[in-house]
Amino acid sequence: MERTNPQTLKFAIDFMKVVHEEIEGPRLEQARSLLAEAKRIYMLGFGFGAKNVERLRLANLDPAAKSILATAFGLKPLETAVIHAQCTNKIELVDCKCLDLLRNRAPLW
């Protein structure tokens, strides 16, 4: 696998968006649409709060049509079980830091 280079990471960072709780309407709909259409989803440092999981409709994603990886650095088995239940086992949780996920599991090309 080719190593991720700084230019690729910069490109990805420029397109990252944080969806705050107070944001509703078009931006949230756009986030949902982008998640539904993406071939690969990498969730870095996402807290998996029940409200955010629900708002983004993560349980509705189709893992057969895309790769969905999320960092789960230091989470315990009970914590990962709760996340899997919230997301109906559609997201692969990886016990690593964000940069390690990008370098080792997330081809960005």
C-alpha positions, 0 to 999 in steps of 0.5 A: 500500500502506498504511504499517505503523503502530506499533500493528500492529507492536506486535501482531505483536511480541507474537506473535513467539516464538523457538524455541531449540535446547533446546526440543522437544515441544509448542512446536516442534510448535506452531511447525510447525503455525503455519507450516503454517497461516499465509497469510503468513510473514515471517522476520526475522533468521533465520539459516537454520542447517541444524538450525533449517531442519530442525527447523521443516520449512521445506522442507515449506512450500507457497509456492503457498498462502502468501507466504514472505519472509525478510530476507537483508541483506548475504548473498552469492550463494553464501549465498543459494544454500545457503539456497534449497537447504535450503528447496527454493526455497520462501522469497523472500529479500529483501536488506534489513533487518527494518524495511525488509521490514515497511515495504515488502513485508509487509502486516500487515493 
